[in-house]
Amino acid sequence: MVLFPEEPLDSPAGYFVGRLGMTLQDGKWRIIRKLGWGPRSSTWLVVNTADSTVVRAIKVFTVEESKGSVALKEVEVLTELRATSPLHIAWLHDHFRERSAKGEHLCLVFHPYGRTIESLRQTNTEGGYLALHIAKQVAGEALEALAELHENNIVHGAVSADHCLLGMLDAEDVSAAHGHTASDKAEELTDDIGISYPIIRSRPLEPEGWDSKWNETAVDFAGKSIYLISLGHARRIKRDAGEDVTRDSDAPIPPEVLAGGENILLSSNQHFH
């Protein structure tokens, strides 16, 4: 049995096997860095091959998830939200299908953002908590994001520190922080039957000069913004009747369910029940 330090590339779910320099979407994008991975996807920093000032983050779903309801729901909701341009929701530029040896992957093209709030919390190795002023600001901006969704009759359904990103990146941020160092190179891992897998370590980016920590001062943290991602578990709000919010077994429980109601309703004055 092979222990993978990143996503299990031998999983029957069919993770995308990426390599630096690989191109996607018929040569439009070139992979320059791996940003992270999760139970359904991996995310890659790419640059436009025709214009190096255009950088994006491409979320590549596993083959299995590319056919599932969560990925398709995320595309549906984010495409709809483009019409209202919410300030605190990750911006979806495009989506496409990419074939690999594993099968077909659904790929979502986002503006690149910084680290997760969960990773910021983990910089506190002695307690795993955030300074109070940071926690308050994160909560406040996350609520602004949820309010933007509410205005579009949507409940997120999977709010967590891993789904809150800190800061928006641009080409200058990428240029300043990114370099083709040894940690960018693939490490070849061979399983018991001789199959080799290229292991590329995740290296999230932050906007230039941020270097955020769990106890950053209130003044320094005040200018930073939070963006909400992962809308694959989103639910519609019905204004005339409740909507079932039965969740997947691995999804966080929405606050409205914890409050004791299995339905989501809005009153006539637009307050949550």
Secondary structure in CASP SS format (residue, H / E / C, confidence):
PFRMAT SS
TARGET T0000
AUTHOR 0000-0000-0000
METHOD secondary structure of the structure
MODEL  1
M C 1.00
V C 1.00
L C 1.00
F C 1.00
P C 1.00
E C 1.00
E C 1.00
P C 1.00
L C 1.00
D C 1.00
S C 1.00
P C 1.00
A C 1.00
G C 1.00
Y C 1.00
F C 1.00
V C 1.00
G C 1.00
R C 1.00
L C 1.00
G C 1.00
M C 1.00
T E 1.00
L E 1.00
Q C 1.00
D C 1.00
G C 1.00
K C 1.00
W E 1.00
R E 1.00
I E 1.00
I E 1.00
R E 1.00
K E 1.00
L E 1.00
G E 1.00
W E 1.00
G C 1.00
P C 1.00
R C 1.00
S E 1.00
S E 1.00
T E 1.00
W E 1.00
L E 1.00
V E 1.00
V E 1.00
N E 1.00
T C 1.00
A C 1.00
D C 1.00
S C 1.00
T C 1.00
V C 1.00
V E 1.00
R E 1.00
A E 1.00
I E 1.00
K E 1.00
V E 1.00
F E 1.00
T C 1.00
V C 1.00
E C 1.00
E H 1.00
S H 1.00
K H 1.00
G C 1.00
S H 1.00
V H 1.00
A H 1.00
L H 1.00
K H 1.00
E H 1.00
V H 1.00
E H 1.00
V H 1.00
L H 1.00
T H 1.00
E H 1.00
L H 1.00
R C 1.00
A C 1.00
T C 1.00
S C 1.00
P C 1.00
L C 1.00
H C 1.00
I E 1.00
A C 1.00
W C 1.00
L E 1.00
H E 1.00
D E 1.00
H E 1.00
F E 1.00
R E 1.00
E E 1.00
R E 1.00
S E 1.00
A C 1.00
K C 1.00
G E 1.00
E E 1.00
H E 1.00
L E 1.00
C E 1.00
L E 1.00
V E 1.00
F E 1.00
H C 1.00
P C 1.00
Y E 1.00
G C 1.00
R C 1.00
T E 1.00
I H 1.00
E H 1.00
S H 1.00
L H 1.00
R H 1.00
Q C 1.00
T C 1.00
N C 1.00
T C 1.00
E C 1.00
G C 1.00
G C 1.00
Y C 1.00
L C 1.00
A C 1.00
L H 1.00
H H 1.00
I H 1.00
A H 1.00
K H 1.00
Q H 1.00
V H 1.00
A H 1.00
G H 1.00
E H 1.00
A H 1.00
L H 1.00
E H 1.00
A H 1.00
L H 1.00
A H 1.00
E H 1.00
L H 1.00
H H 1.00
E H 1.00
N C 1.00
N C 1.00
I E 1.00
V E 1.00
H C 1.00
G C 1.00
A C 1.00
V C 1.00
S C 1.00
A H 1.00
D H 1.00
H H 1.00
C E 1.00
L E 1.00
L E 1.00
G C 1.00
M E 1.00
L C 1.00
D C 1.00
A H 1.00
E H 1.00
D H 1.00
V H 1.00
S H 1.00
A H 1.00
A H 1.00
H C 1.00
G C 1.00
H C 1.00
T C 1.00
A H 1.00
S H 1.00
D H 1.00
K C 1.00
A C 1.00
E E 1.00
E E 1.00
L E 1.00
T E 1.00
D C 1.00
D C 1.00
I C 1.00
G C 1.00
I C 1.00
S E 1.00
Y E 1.00
P E 1.00
I E 1.00
I C 1.00
R C 1.00
S C 1.00
R C 1.00
P C 1.00
L C 1.00
E C 1.00
P C 1.00
E C 1.00
G C 1.00
W C 1.00
D C 1.00
S C 1.00
K C 1.00
W C 1.00
N C 1.00
E C 1.00
T C 1.00
A H 1.00
V H 1.00
D H 1.00
F H 1.00
A C 1.00
G C 1.00
K C 1.00
S C 1.00
I E 1.00
Y E 1.00
L E 1.00
I C 1.00
S C 1.00
L C 1.00
G C 1.00
H C 1.00
A C 1.00
R E 1.00
R E 1.00
I C 1.00
K C 1.00
R C 1.00
D C 1.00
A C 1.00
G C 1.00
E C 1.00
D E 1.00
V C 1.00
T C 1.00
R C 1.00
D C 1.00
S C 1.00
D C 1.00
A C 1.00
P C 1.00
I C 1.00
P C 1.00
P H 1.00
E H 1.00
V H 1.00
L H 1.00
A C 1.00
G C 1.00
G C 1.00
E C 1.00
N E 1.00
I C 1.00
L C 1.00
L E 1.00
S C 1.00
S C 1.00
N C 1.00
Q C 1.00
H C 1.00
F E 1.00
H C 1.00
END
